[in-house]
Amino acid sequence: MRVLLTGAAGFIGIHVMDGLLSRGHDVRAMDSLRPDVHKGSLPWRVPRGVEPLIGDMRDPVAVEEAMAGIDAVIHLAAKVGLGVDVGDMPDYAASNDVGTAEVLVAMARAGVSRLTLASSMVVYGEGFGLCSDHGAVRPAPRFERALKSGDFEPPCPHCGQPLETQLVVEDTPFDPRNAYATSKAAQEFYAANWARATGGAVAMMRYHNVYGPGMPKDTPYAGVASIFTSALRRGEAPQVFEDGRQRRDFIHVRDVAAATVLACERHESGVRAFNVGSGIPRTVGEMAAALATTLAGPAPVVTQRYRLGDVRHITADSSRLRRELDWQPEIDFHDGMAELAHLDAASELSSPHRAMMPQE
Ligand code: UD1
């Protein structure tokens, strides 16, 4: 297939590009190279045979041009992370929602009917918890006064008791709790509207916490595994927020890329969401300890600090993806963390395809 890959210079995009090429697809790679993400990593090098396009998804002319002759789109271009404060809202809305809307319009005009969309587990917010008195409930918001006093678990909204966390499935109603999550939820709704209006097919890939080679470093978009690795390499202890018992599902970027390429190849009709995770929740404290051990660095420090807008636990059931797209995560957590810890700058930038002649 001839695939338009947006966000192709990004962390996940680079690995999806490798996956597409190794499965024999033609790739047109588009990226805006936004300076807050790509500072220091220019010029953009793409593998031989890949058509690079520098352009912003909010620019209808650039997006329309990118769509010519395309069979399927993988839309990864987005502003990620938690942002700094509410002042980031317009940028999330413009980058993620206006950008997606332009992609959808251009697809409709060009008659491109297959879309694979990068979404996120954060659309579910705190998901569901089990209260011993009230059953499955939507956890109450975490207010600052509670976080300040070290009360990190979101309580039952009816009686305030602690909840047992449940794995969320794809049909769980959305409950986005920050601007990024809201923009991802809206993006999914736009895509579903487009699919109904045009008969197109869309696979929404709700990624868990992605880690691995090429993770953003020293930018507002750095994930926690990258932040901890950088600290350990400086000889400093990882600073674990809250009490370190918040849970995430850390999934390796090559597994995420494989799932994304499979969805692009196999999802041919209708609207379908897929949780993309390893299926094994870990605490942030456990992840910090794994990295500290592998780098023989100082033990993690649990700081009790917190970020407003952070979700306490993000863990979902990713069995639909295994069942319907025949995907399996291949990379074990400890092996993946050891690989991340021991990468040096040079090896981080090498991949079978990027080792080819650069095109500048
Ligand atoms: C991450 C992604 C988000 C994605 C979501 C899906 C990043 C930057 N964000 O959000 O795009 O949609 O997963 O599940 O990759 N923490 C520390 N110490 C630090 C920094 C963070 O303990 O120095 C903690 C945070 O409080 C949080 C956890 O680590 O509990 C994960 O934080 P982070 O890596 O920023 O990711 P998410 O917010 O889970």
Residues whose N, C-alpha, C, O or C-beta is under 5 A from the ligand:
A	BS01	UD1	V80 G81 S120 M121 V122 Y207 H208 N209 Y221 A222 G223 V224 I227 Q239 V240 F241 Q246 V284 D310 V311 I314
